[in-house]
Amino acid sequence: MPTHSRAVPAHILLVEDDPGDELMAREAFEDDALDSQLHVARDGEQALDFLYQRGDFTNAPRPDFILLDLNLPRVDGRQVLREIKNDATVASIPVVVLTTSAAVEDLVACYDAHTNAYITKPAGYEEFIDVVRQINQFWLDTVRLPSDAAQ
């Protein structure tokens, strides 16, 4: 049962370089009844450009939360996380790390860098879809986001 309703669709930034994982995430968000718009950055540099509205992303909306893969081309997801959480203008945006890495050092480093959640991607299709749906449900229907304060 929803704990609050949103006045406008939520904007989610998915930072993912794997086309298969992107497709599964899109399917999970499209199947969900929650009102959201998924934006995709395919590497860390695009993610930062989206956040700071640079280059092709000059009209990008501020994301309500970010799903961040760690192993990205150009700018690594770990660096993206550090940059987000060290910049007061975007630090309040929740970041959920969604990665194949089950390494303890990645888990610890991400929480040290103030990630809001760390999830290891399930290998199976149905499990992956279910995890993304649960993330969507939690962040859009259960918790109040910083962007909710402006509504």
C-alpha positions, 0 to 999 in steps of 0.5 A, spaced: 500 500 500 502 506 498 505 511 503 504 517 499 503 519 492 507 523 487 504 529 484 509 528 478 512 522 475 519 520 478 525 521 474 530 515 475 537 515 472 539 508 470 547 508 469 548 502 465 553 499 460 550 492 458 544 493 453 541 486 456 541 489 463 538 496 460 533 492 457 531 488 463 531 494 467 526 498 462 521 492 462 521 492 469 519 499 470 514 499 464 511 493 467 510 497 474 504 501 475 508 507 479 509 513 475 516 514 473 520 516 467 527 512 466 533 515 463 539 512 461 547 514 461 551 508 458 557 510 461 560 514 467 561 520 463 554 521 460 552 520 468 555 526 470 553 530 464 546 528 465 547 530 472 550 537 471 546 538 464 552 538 460 553 537 452 547 532 450 543 533 456 542 540 457 535 539 458 535 533 463 531 533 469 534 532 476 533 525 477 529 523 483 534 517 484 540 513 481 541 506 479 548 506 478 553 500 475 560 500 478 564 497 472 563 502 467 567 505 461 570 512 461 568 514 468 568 508 473 561 508 477 565 508 483 568 515 481 561 517 479 558 515 486 564 519 489 563 525 485 555 525 487 556 524 494 562 530 494 558 535 491 552 539 495 548 540 489 547 533 488 549 529 494 542 529 496 540 524 490 539 517 493 544 512 489 542 505 489 548 501 486 546 495 482 552 491 480 555 484 478 560 485 483 559 481 490 566 483 492 566 485 499 571 491 498 566 494 493 561 493 498 565 497 503 567 502 499 561 504 496 558 505 503 564 509 505 562 513 499 555 514 502 551 510 497 544 509 499 544 501 498 548 496 494 545 490 491 548 485 487 545 483 480 541 477 480 544 472 474 537 470 472 532 474 468 526 473 473 530 475 479 533 481 476 526 484 474 523 482 481 529 486 484 528 492 479 521 492 481 522 492 488 527 498 488 522 502 484 517 500 489 521 502 495 524 508 492 517 511 489 512 508 493 515 507 500 520 512 502 519 520 501 525 523 496 528 529 497 524 531 491 518 530 494 519 536 499 519 541 493 512 538 491 
